[in-house]
Amino acid sequence: MSKVSQATGNGGAMVDAETLKDPNYCPPLKEAIPLGIQHVLAMFAGNVTVPIIIAGVAGLSGGDKIFLIQTAMFVAGIATLIQTIGFGPVGARLPIVQGTSFAFIPIMIPIVKTAGLGALFASAAIGGVFHFFLGTFIGKFRGILPPLVTGIVVLSIGLALIPIGIKYAAGGAGPVPDFGAWHHLGLAFLVIVVILIVKFMTKGFLSASAILVGLVVGYLVAIPMGMVDFGRVASAGWFALPSLLQYGFEINTAAVAGMLLMSVVSAIETVGDISGITTGGAGREATDKEIAGGTMADGLGTAVGAFFGAMPNTSYSQNVGLVALTGVMSRHVVTCGAVFLIIAGLFPKLGAVISVMPNAVLGGASIIMFGMIAGAGLKLLSMTALSRRDMVIIAVSLGVGLGIQAVPESVKAFPEMAQLLLKSGLAPAAFLAVVLNLIIPKEAPEKT
């Protein structure tokens, strides 16, 4: 018999650990609601970071920036409900939280710069449909995606994102008159220090919310420094319903190709998160039905969200860790969190408060969040023995991928569509990792 958990059910009765491992277990609302809000707090900072970054790249401010933040919250809630409640074969019916994906940033930035937001959302919708259909056969490819390959992909994503975090810590990704000034760098450093202190000097709920605490502290310190403009908050409305196709819908071949490729990467990430949820929360392997349903829900959430003006969605890895931490596997807990996200997405005032956050504050948190993605990639790589063969695959994949990302003009001889795929560095790194892992013998032939 499993040890009795400290969680309580109806009437205060103790709930055994096996019950907590059941995704269909429904705790009383007095427990489910705070546990659900905790899931929201764990992913909230990451969910709004992506639209803020893309809004900066697109030159958006004021109402447009608030709109993208609102939509990110609203769609994350809808996409999470598709995962937790599901319908037919769609949805893992596990405590999976969906949110705006960091992995797509290296692809989205060049799309927005060269083709605009209309092309971004059109390609995201098409990529979401493609991602949905990947779910019908993704299980067949699990064998060719060992930790060596997925580790290289995830590490590449993190390393490609870190420079973006540094730019924001210095003042912003666009033209900033005082870029690199001490007040920007000092504020970002403060956020990093607060996050580290809260993460490692506290426990439980507070420790899990370290990123959010760091953002709040940085935000509050920036106010007396004159770095926060509340004028946009005052002008924002109290309630607004989401609108469709606000930025148009434009098919761009290069943008679509990039999104299709990143959909494969996102699908790999989703498979890993579903496996992590069942292993950490229930002590078992994920079923083929859960992996298929979760991947399809991932794609459907992205496709639907694109019409509302949301960036591509994916399962959030930090919430996988939270399930393992709390020991509560109930999908109904995450459903409560999803409802909270939807409600938050309907109030522009909340989006406005977030939109005026100084870039340096966001940059400090982003450095850690993006670095954690790279760390997750290293953790995956550590699951292999890392033979000389593996080291060569890592060297070639990262060397070519990150090299092109650092020197994008090196591929100017390629057609426009190929340039878009290559410049991010992720496409060549992922392609080389998969191909080299398939063709290089696992044991070198003995010399005679």
PyMOL commands that set and color helices and strands:
alter all, ss='L'
color gray80, all
select helices_A, chain A and resi 10-12+17-20+29-58+62-84+105-115+117-134+138-144+147-169+182-201+204-208+210-222+231-235+253-282+288-308+317-326+331-344+348-355+359-381+388-406+408-411+416-423+426-439
alter helices_A, ss='H'
color red, helices_A
select strands_A, chain A and resi 4-8+14-16+98-100+313-315
alter strands_A, ss='S'
color yellow, strands_A
deselect
rebuild
show_as cartoon
